[in-house]
Amino acid sequence: MKALVVCTGGGIGDVLLATPLVAALRSRYPEVVALTTPLGREVLTHDPALCEVWTDAVDFPAQAARIAAGGFDAAVVTWASLRAAALPYVGRVPVRVGQSRRLYSGLFTQRVDVRSERGDRTTHWTQILLDFGRALDCDTADATPQFVVDDGERLRAAELLVENGIAEPYIILHPTRGIAAVRQRWPAERLGELGRALGTAYGCRLIVSGTRDDAAIADRVAERARGVSLAGRTSLGVLGALAARARAVVAMDSGVMHVAAAVGAPTLGIFALQSDEPDRWRPLGRRTAIVRATYPCPPKHRKETCPDFACIADLDIQRVVATLDGLLAERIGAS
């Protein structure tokens, strides 16, 4: 028995939160293959429950032919586009699970109502994705996302610490979100003040993380916080290895937040906008906490369109530190 998971939408966090679905499918299908984007591949190659990860980087006929040759018994399309829905259909997968209420939903043999489209604002996204597995009588009691770093990534993380004179313990601050259009108006100064407060409160060095495109923001945050920016200098796996060694990771609502939680780091997620929906997107792991929005955002402000991110410029730093204190105290009490 063999299943295909088509996971070609969303960012790092969306893809990582599909790994519990993979675990559920493994309860019935010994072989599970993922088809994803190049960015998604960087995530899913860290899920040991997958036997292969394919990249959706060829033309439609070639990709459909590869699926047909794969001998799949079932396919699950986690968040469909027309291409994602059509590939298993043209690839002759007999059982195909996907969203209802789409023009192309007729390409699926089993259709799932997505709870968030019915007004559900509190169910975690992992459970929404697991509904697709439940359509095939597949489920899992453990909905913790999986991200396993390898020895090479751990070695490179250790080398980066030495190269930058960073001794343990350290705290990682991930000050960005995956929204390229807002970089010019992102409140880096306030996040730098948060970084300085974290370093002072815990007597730790501060590492500021980010992508190559985020380097300008991360460098400004690190300078203000008197920390070290590693933005653009790590792969996602190496960043996961650094997070696993960190005393804590404090992150804006982002894919990195989910990676940190998945590797077991004490992870504090900051949901600054009223529209952020922390119940749906909170980090899942053994040691996690969140800071919910308190700033009175105007009703139409969303992360893609907010003109000034005043909620972040007004971030209550002491509240963040106090919440992290509580999280770390729980860790000590459990050890």
BABA-235502 format. One line per 3 residues: for each residue x, y, z of N, C-alpha, C. Coordinates in steps of 0.2 Angstrom, whole numbers, plus 5000, padded with zeros to 4 digits. Layout:
N
X/Y/Z/X/Y/Z/X/Y/Z; ...
end
This chain:
335
5004/4994/5000/5000/5000/5000/5004/5006/5000; 5003/5011/4996/5007/5017/4995/5003/5023/4994; 5004/5028/4997/5001/5035/4997/5005/5040/4995
5002/5045/4991/5005/5051/4989/5002/5057/4993; 5006/5062/4996/5004/5068/4999/5006/5074/4994; 5001/5077/4991/5003/5083/4987/5003/5089/4992
5008/5092/4993/5009/5098/4998/5013/5103/4994; 5009/5107/4990/5012/5112/4986/5010/5119/4987; 5007/5120/4993/5004/5127/4994/5007/5129/5001
5008/5136/5002/5010/5139/5008/5017/5139/5009; 5019/5141/5015/5026/5142/5017/5029/5137/5021; 5034/5138/5025/5037/5133/5029/5033/5130/5034
5029/5135/5038/5025/5132/5043/5019/5128/5040; 5016/5130/5035/5011/5126/5032/5013/5119/5030; 5019/5119/5027/5021/5112/5025/5023/5108/5031
5027/5111/5036/5028/5107/5042/5022/5104/5046; 5017/5108/5046/5011/5106/5050/5007/5101/5046; 5010/5099/5040/5007/5093/5037/5010/5086/5039
5016/5087/5042/5019/5080/5044/5015/5076/5049; 5011/5078/5053/5006/5074/5057/5002/5070/5052; 5000/5073/5047/4995/5069/5042/4999/5064/5039
5006/5065/5038/5010/5059/5035/5010/5054/5040; 5011/5055/5047/5011/5050/5052/5005/5046/5052; 4999/5050/5051/4992/5046/5051/4992/5042/5045
4994/5044/5039/4994/5039/5033/4998/5033/5034; 5004/5034/5038/5008/5028/5039/5004/5023/5043; 4999/5024/5046/4995/5019/5050/4992/5014/5045
4991/5016/5039/4988/5012/5034/4992/5010/5028; 4996/5015/5026/5000/5015/5020/5008/5014/5022; 5011/5009/5021/5018/5008/5023/5023/5013/5020
5021/5015/5014/5025/5019/5010/5021/5026/5009; 5024/5031/5011/5021/5038/5009/5026/5042/5006; 5024/5045/5000/5029/5049/4996/5026/5056/4996
5030/5062/4997/5027/5068/4997/5029/5072/4990; 5025/5075/4987/5026/5080/4981/5025/5087/4984; 5031/5091/4983/5031/5098/4986/5035/5102/4982
5035/5109/4984/5039/5114/4981/5046/5113/4983; 5051/5117/4980/5058/5117/4982/5058/5119/4989; 5055/5124/4991/5055/5126/4998/5052/5121/5003
5046/5118/5001/5044/5112/5005/5048/5106/5005; 5052/5105/5000/5057/5100/5001/5062/5101/5006; 5064/5107/5008/5069/5108/5013/5066/5107/5020
5059/5107/5020/5056/5105/5026/5055/5097/5027; 5052/5095/5021/5050/5088/5022/5055/5082/5022; 5061/5084/5019/5067/5080/5020/5069/5078/5027
5066/5082/5031/5067/5081/5039/5062/5077/5042; 5057/5074/5038/5052/5070/5041/5054/5063/5040; 5056/5059/5045/5058/5052/5043/5052/5047/5042
5046/5050/5042/5041/5045/5041/5040/5045/5033; 5043/5049/5029/5042/5049/5022/5047/5045/5019; 5045/5041/5014/5051/5037/5011/5054/5040/5005
5050/5045/5002/5053/5049/4997/5050/5056/4997; 5054/5061/4995/5051/5068/4994/5053/5070/4987; 5047/5071/4983/5048/5073/4976/5047/5081/4975
5050/5084/4971/5049/5091/4970/5045/5092/4964; 5040/5096/4964/5036/5098/4959/5039/5103/4954; 5044/5101/4950/5048/5106/4946/5048/5104/4939
5044/5100/4936/5044/5098/4929/5037/5100/4927; 5036/5099/4920/5030/5101/4917/5024/5096/4919; 5018/5098/4918/5013/5094/4920/5013/5086/4917
5014/5085/4911/5013/5078/4908/5019/5074/4911; 5025/5077/4912/5030/5073/4915/5029/5071/4923; 5026/5076/4926/5024/5075/4933/5019/5070/4934
5014/5070/4930/5008/5065/4930/5010/5058/4928; 5015/5058/4923/5018/5051/4921/5022/5048/4927; 5025/5052/4931/5029/5050/4936/5024/5047/4942
5019/5051/4943/5014/5048/4948/5011/5042/4945; 5009/5041/4939/5006/5035/4936/5011/5029/4937; 5017/5031/4936/5022/5025/4937/5024/5023/4944
5021/5028/4949/5023/5026/4956/5019/5021/4959; 5013/5019/4956/5009/5014/4958/5005/5016/4965; 5003/5022/4966/5000/5024/4972/4993/5022/4972
4991/5020/4979/4984/5017/4980/4980/5023/4982; 4983/5029/4985/4979/5034/4987/4983/5041/4986; 4980/5046/4986/4983/5053/4986/4979/5058/4990
4983/5062/4994/4979/5067/4998/4982/5074/4995; 4978/5078/4994/4980/5085/4991/4978/5090/4997; 4983/5092/5001/4982/5096/5007/4979/5103/5006
4981/5106/5001/4978/5113/4999/4978/5114/4992; 4973/5113/4988/4973/5112/4981/4973/5118/4977; 4977/5118/4972/4976/5122/4966/4974/5117/4960
4972/5120/4954/4970/5116/4949/4975/5111/4947; 4981/5113/4947/4987/5108/4945/4987/5103/4950; 4987/5105/4957/4988/5100/4962/4983/5095/4962
4976/5097/4961/4971/5093/4960/4971/5088/4954; 4973/5091/4949/4973/5087/4942/4979/5082/4942; 4984/5083/4945/4990/5078/4945/4988/5071/4947
4985/5070/4953/4983/5063/4954/4978/5060/4950; 4974/5064/4948/4968/5062/4943/4971/5060/4936; 4975/5064/4933/4978/5062/4927/4983/5056/4928
4986/5056/4934/4991/5051/4936/4988/5044/4938; 4981/5044/4937/4977/5037/4938/4978/5035/4945; 4978/5039/4950/4978/5037/4957/4970/5035/4959
4969/5029/4961/4962/5027/4961/4958/5031/4967; 4961/5032/4973/4958/5036/4978/4961/5043/4979; 4957/5048/4979/4960/5055/4979/4956/5059/4984
4959/5062/4989/4956/5066/4994/4958/5073/4993; 4953/5077/4993/4955/5085/4993/4949/5089/4995; 4950/5095/4995/4945/5100/4997/4938/5099/4993
4933/5101/4997/4926/5102/4994/4926/5109/4992; 4920/5111/4989/4918/5118/4987/4923/5121/4983; 4926/5118/4978/4931/5121/4973/4928/5119/4966
4930/5123/4961/4928/5121/4955/4931/5114/4952; 4936/5113/4955/4940/5107/4953/4939/5101/4958; 4934/5102/4963/4933/5096/4968/4931/5090/4965
4928/5090/4959/4926/5084/4956/4931/5079/4954; 4937/5082/4954/4943/5078/4953/4945/5073/4958; 4942/5074/4964/4943/5070/4970/4938/5065/4971
4940/5059/4973/4935/5054/4975/4932/5055/4982; 4935/5058/4986/4933/5060/4993/4934/5067/4994; 4929/5071/4996/4930/5078/4997/4929/5080/5005
4933/5084/5007/4934/5086/5014/4932/5093/5015; 4927/5095/5019/4925/5102/5021/4931/5104/5026; 4934/5110/5024/4939/5113/5028/4936/5117/5033
4937/5115/5039/4933/5118/5045/4934/5126/5045; 4940/5128/5044/4941/5135/5044/4936/5139/5039; 4934/5136/5034/4930/5139/5029/4923/5139/5031
4921/5135/5036/4915/5135/5039/4914/5139/5046; 4919/5144/5047/4919/5148/5052/4923/5146/5058; 4926/5140/5058/4930/5138/5064/4936/5142/5064
4937/5145/5070/4943/5150/5071/4948/5147/5076; 4947/5141/5079/4951/5139/5085/4954/5132/5084; 4951/5128/5079/4955/5122/5078/4961/5123/5075
4966/5119/5078/4973/5120/5076/4974/5117/5068; 4978/5120/5064/4979/5118/5057/4981/5111/5057; 4985/5108/5061/4986/5101/5061/4980/5096/5061
4975/5098/5065/4969/5094/5065/4965/5095/5059; 4965/5101/5056/4961/5102/5050/4964/5098/5044; 4971/5098/5044/4974/5093/5039/4973/5086/5040
4973/5084/5047/4971/5077/5049/4964/5075/5046; 4960/5080/5045/4953/5078/5043/4954/5074/5036; 4959/5076/5032/4960/5073/5025/4962/5066/5026
4966/5064/5031/4968/5058/5033/4962/5054/5036; 4958/5057/5040/4952/5053/5042/4948/5051/5037; 4948/5055/5031/4943/5052/5026/4946/5046/5023
4952/5044/5025/4954/5037/5023/4955/5032/5029; 4952/5034/5034/4952/5030/5041/4959/5030/5043; 4963/5036/5043/4970/5036/5045/4970/5042/5050
4973/5041/5056/4973/5046/5061/4979/5045/5065; 4981/5049/5070/4986/5049/5074/4985/5052/5081; 4987/5050/5086/4985/5053/5093/4990/5058/5094
4996/5058/5091/5001/5063/5092/5002/5068/5086; 4999/5074/5087/4999/5079/5081/5005/5083/5081; 5011/5081/5084/5017/5086/5085/5020/5085/5078
5022/5091/5075/5025/5091/5068/5032/5088/5069; 5035/5085/5064/5041/5081/5064/5047/5085/5060; 5052/5086/5063/5058/5090/5060/5064/5087/5063
5068/5082/5060/5073/5079/5063/5080/5081/5059; 5084/5084/5063/5091/5087/5060/5096/5081/5060; 5100/5081/5055/5105/5076/5054/5112/5078/5057
5117/5073/5057/5123/5074/5060/5127/5080/5057; 5126/5081/5050/5130/5086/5047/5127/5093/5049; 5121/5093/5050/5118/5100/5052/5120/5101/5059
5120/5096/5063/5122/5098/5070/5130/5100/5070; 5134/5097/5066/5141/5099/5065/5141/5106/5063; 5138/5108/5058/5138/5115/5055/5136/5120/5060
5131/5118/5064/5128/5122/5069/5134/5124/5074; 5137/5118/5076/5143/5119/5081/5148/5123/5078; 5150/5122/5072/5155/5127/5069/5153/5134/5069
5147/5135/5067/5145/5142/5067/5145/5146/5074; 5144/5142/5079/5144/5145/5086/5152/5147/5087; 5156/5142/5085/5163/5143/5087/5166/5149/5082
5164/5149/5076/5166/5155/5071/5164/5162/5074; 5158/5162/5077/5155/5168/5079/5156/5170/5087; 5160/5166/5090/5162/5167/5097/5156/5166/5101
5151/5162/5100/5145/5161/5104/5145/5155/5108; 5146/5157/5115/5146/5151/5120/5139/5150/5122; 5137/5144/5124/5131/5142/5127/5131/5144/5134
5125/5146/5137/5118/5146/5133/5117/5152/5129; 5113/5151/5124/5111/5157/5120/5104/5157/5119; 5101/5162/5117/5094/5163/5115/5093/5165/5107
5089/5162/5104/5088/5164/5097/5081/5168/5096; 5082/5174/5093/5076/5178/5092/5075/5178/5084; 5069/5176/5082/5068/5176/5075/5063/5182/5074
5065/5188/5071/5061/5194/5072/5057/5195/5065; 5057/5191/5061/5053/5192/5054/5048/5187/5053; 5044/5189/5048/5038/5184/5045/5039/5184/5038
5037/5178/5035/5038/5177/5028/5033/5181/5023; 5034/5188/5024/5030/5192/5020/5034/5198/5017; 5037/5196/5011/5042/5200/5008/5040/5207/5007
5034/5209/5006/5031/5216/5004/5032/5220/5010; 5033/5218/5016/5032/5222/5022/5039/5224/5025; 5044/5222/5022/5051/5222/5025/5053/5230/5026
5051/5234/5021/5053/5241/5022/5050/5245/5028; 5044/5242/5030/5041/5245/5036/5040/5241/5042; 5045/5236/5043/5045/5232/5048/5048/5235/5054
5045/5235/5060/5048/5239/5066/5054/5235/5069; 5060/5235/5066/5066/5232/5068/5068/5235/5075; 5067/5241/5076/5070/5245/5082/5067/5242/5088
5061/5241/5088/5057/5238/5094/5059/5231/5095; 5060/5227/5090/5062/5220/5091/5070/5220/5093; 5074/5225/5091/5080/5225/5094/5080/5226/5101
5076/5230/5104/5075/5232/5111/5073/5225/5114; 5068/5221/5111/5066/5215/5114/5072/5210/5115; 5077/5210/5109/5082/5206/5110/5087/5208/5115
5088/5214/5116/5093/5216/5122/5090/5214/5128; 5083/5215/5129/5080/5213/5135/5081/5206/5137; 5080/5202/5132/5081/5194/5132/5088/5193/5135
5093/5196/5131/5100/5194/5133/5101/5196/5140; 5099/5202/5142/5100/5205/5149/5096/5200/5154; 5090/5198/5153/5086/5195/5158/5089/5188/5159
5092/5185/5154/5095/5178/5155/5103/5177/5155; 5106/5183/5154/5113/5183/5154/5116/5178/5148; 5112/5179/5143/5114/5174/5137/5116/5179/5131
5120/5176/5127/5121/5179/5120/5115/5178/5116; 5114/5183/5111/5108/5183/5107/5110/5181/5100; 5107/5176/5097/5107/5175/5090/5101/5178/5086
5102/5181/5081/5096/5184/5077/5096/5180/5071; 5090/5177/5069/5090/5172/5063/5086/5176/5058; 5086/5173/5052/5082/5176/5046/5085/5173/5040
5081/5174/5034/5083/5172/5028/5088/5177/5025; 5091/5176/5019/5096/5181/5016/5092/5187/5014; 5086/5186/5012/5082/5192/5011/5080/5196/5017
5080/5193/5023/5079/5197/5029/5085/5199/5033; 5091/5199/5029/5097/5200/5033/5097/5208/5035; 5095/5212/5031/5095/5219/5033/5091/5220/5039
5085/5217/5040/5082/5218/5046/5085/5215/5052; 5087/5208/5051/5091/5205/5056/5097/5208/5059; 5101/5211/5054/5107/5215/5056/5105/5221/5060
5100/5224/5059/5098/5230/5063/5096/5228/5070; 5092/5222/5070/5090/5220/5076/5096/5218/5081; 5100/5214/5077/5106/5212/5081/5110/5218/5084
5111/5223/5079/5115/5228/5081/5112/5232/5088; 5106/5233/5087/5102/5236/5093/5102/5232/5099; 5102/5225/5098/5102/5220/5104/5109/5218/5106
5114/5220/5103/5121/5218/5104/5121/5211/5104; 5118/5208/5098/5119/5201/5097/5122/5199/5091; 5121/5193/5088/5125/5191/5082/5119/5189/5077
5120/5192/5071/5115/5190/5066/5118/5184/5062; 5114/5179/5061/5116/5173/5057/5111/5173/5051; 5107/5178/5049/5103/5178/5044/5106/5177/5037
5103/5172/5034/5106/5170/5027/5112/5166/5028; 5114/5164/5033/5120/5160/5034/5119/5153/5036; 5113/5151/5037/5111/5144/5039/5106/5141/5034
5106/5135/5033/5100/5131/5030/5095/5131/5035; 5089/5128/5033/5084/5127/5038/5085/5122/5043; 5089/5117/5041/5091/5111/5045/5096/5114/5050
5101/5118/5048/5106/5120/5053/5103/5125/5058; 5098/5129/5056/5094/5133/5060/5091/5129/5065; 5088/5123/5063/5084/5118/5068/5089/5116/5073
5095/5114/5070/5100/5111/5075/5103/5117/5080; 5103/5123/5078/5105/5128/5083/5099/5129/5088; 5093/5129/5085/5087/5129/5090/5087/5124/5095
5089/5118/5093/5088/5112/5098/5093/5113/5103; 5099/5117/5102/5104/5118/5107/5102/5125/5111; 5097/5129/5109/5096/5135/5112/5093/5134/5119
5094/5139/5123/5090/5139/5130/5083/5141/5128; 5082/5145/5123/5075/5146/5121/5075/5150/5114; 5069/5149/5111/5068/5153/5104/5062/5157/5105
5063/5163/5104/5057/5168/5104/5056/5170/5096; 5051/5169/5094/5050/5170/5086/5043/5173/5085; 5043/5178/5080/5036/5180/5077/5033/5174/5074
5026/5174/5074/5022/5169/5070/5026/5168/5064; 5029/5162/5063/5033/5161/5057/5034/5153/5056; 5037/5151/5050/5039/5144/5050/5044/5142/5054
5049/5147/5056/5054/5146/5060/5052/5144/5067; 5047/5148/5069/5043/5146/5076/5041/5139/5076; 5038/5136/5071/5036/5129/5071/5042/5124/5070
5047/5126/5067/5053/5122/5067/5056/5121/5074; 5057/5127/5077/5060/5127/5084/5056/5123/5088; 5049/5123/5088/5045/5119/5093/5046/5112/5091
5046/5110/5084/5047/5103/5082/5053/5100/5084; 5059/5104/5085/5065/5101/5087/5066/5100/5095; 5061/5103/5098/5061/5102/5106/5063/5108/5109
5065/5114/5106/5067/5120/5109/5061/5123/5113; 5063/5126/5119/5057/5130/5122/5056/5136/5118; 5050/5136/5115/5048/5141/5110/5042/5145/5112
5044/5152/5111/5038/5157/5113/5037/5160/5106; 5030/5159/5104/5028/5162/5098/5024/5169/5100; 5026/5174/5096/5023/5181/5097/5018/5182/5091
5011/5183/5093/5006/5184/5088/5003/5191/5090; 5006/5196/5086/5005/5203/5088/4999/5206/5085; 4997/5204/5079/4991/5206/5076/4984/5203/5078
4979/5207/5079/4973/5204/5081/4970/5199/5076; 4973/5199/5070/4970/5194/5065/4975/5188/5064; 4979/5187/5069/4984/5182/5068/4982/5175/5070
4976/5174/5074/4973/5167/5075/4978/5163/5078; 4980/5164/5084/4985/5160/5088/4983/5153/5089; 4976/5152/5090/4974/5145/5092/4975/5141/5086
4974/5143/5080/4975/5139/5074/4982/5138/5073; 4987/5143/5074/4994/5143/5071/4999/5142/5077; 4997/5141/5083/5002/5141/5089/5007/5135/5088
5013/5136/5090/5018/5131/5089/5016/5125/5094; 5017/5119/5091/5016/5113/5095/5022/5109/5096; 5023/5107/5103/5029/5104/5105/5029/5103/5112
5034/5100/5115/5034/5099/5122/5034/5105/5127; 5038/5110/5124/5039/5116/5128/5037/5122/5124; 5031/5124/5124/5029/5130/5120/5024/5135/5124
5024/5141/5122/5020/5146/5124/5019/5151/5119; 5014/5155/5120/5012/5161/5115/5011/5167/5119; 5012/5173/5115/5010/5179/5118/5004/5182/5113
4999/5183/5115/4993/5185/5111/4993/5192/5110; 4989/5194/5105/4989/5201/5103/4985/5205/5109; 4987/5211/5110/4984/5216/5115/4982/5223/5111
4986/5224/5106/4986/5231/5103/4979/5231/5099; 4976/5237/5100/4969/5237/5096/4970/5238/5089; 4972/5233/5085/4972/5234/5078/4965/5236/5074
4966/5240/5070/4959/5242/5066/4957/5235/5062; 4950/5234/5062/4948/5228/5059/4951/5225/5053; 4952/5230/5048/4955/5228/5042/4962/5226/5041
4966/5227/5047/4973/5226/5046/4975/5219/5046; 4978/5217/5041/4981/5210/5041/4988/5210/5040; 4991/5204/5041/4999/5204/5040/5001/5206/5033
4997/5205/5028/4999/5207/5021/4998/5214/5019; 4994/5217/5023/4992/5224/5021/4993/5229/5027; 4995/5227/5033/4996/5232/5038/5000/5238/5036
4999/5244/5037/5003/5250/5034/5009/5251/5039; 5008/5249/5045/5014/5252/5050/5016/5247/5055; 5012/5241/5056/5014/5236/5061/5015/5240/5068
5010/5244/5070/5010/5248/5076/5010/5243/5082; 5007/5237/5081/5007/5232/5086/5013/5230/5088; 5018/5229/5084/5025/5227/5085/5029/5233/5088
5028/5239/5085/5032/5244/5088/5030/5246/5095; 5023/5244/5097/5021/5245/5103/5021/5238/5108; 5025/5233/5106/5026/5227/5109/5028/5228/5116
5024/5224/5121/5025/5224/5128/5031/5219/5129; 5037/5222/5130/5043/5218/5130/5043/5214/5137; 5041/5218/5142/5041/5214/5149/5036/5209/5149
5031/5209/5145/5026/5204/5145/5029/5198/5141; 5033/5199/5136/5036/5194/5133/5041/5190/5137; 5045/5194/5141/5050/5191/5145/5047/5187/5151
5041/5190/5154/5038/5186/5159/5035/5180/5156; 5032/5180/5150/5029/5173/5148/5035/5168/5147; 5041/5171/5144/5046/5166/5143/5049/5163/5150
5049/5168/5155/5050/5166/5162/5046/5160/5164; 5040/5160/5163/5035/5155/5165/5036/5149/5161; 5038/5149/5154/5039/5143/5150/5046/5140/5153
5051/5144/5154/5057/5141/5156/5056/5138/5163; 5052/5141/5168/5051/5138/5174/5048/5131/5174; 5043/5131/5169/5039/5124/5168/5044/5119/5166
5049/5121/5162/5054/5116/5160/5058/5114/5165; 5061/5118/5170/5064/5116/5176/5060/5112/5180; 5054/5114/5181/5050/5109/5185/5049/5102/5183
5049/5102/5176/5048/5095/5173/5054/5091/5173; 5060/5094/5174/5066/5090/5173/5068/5087/5180
end
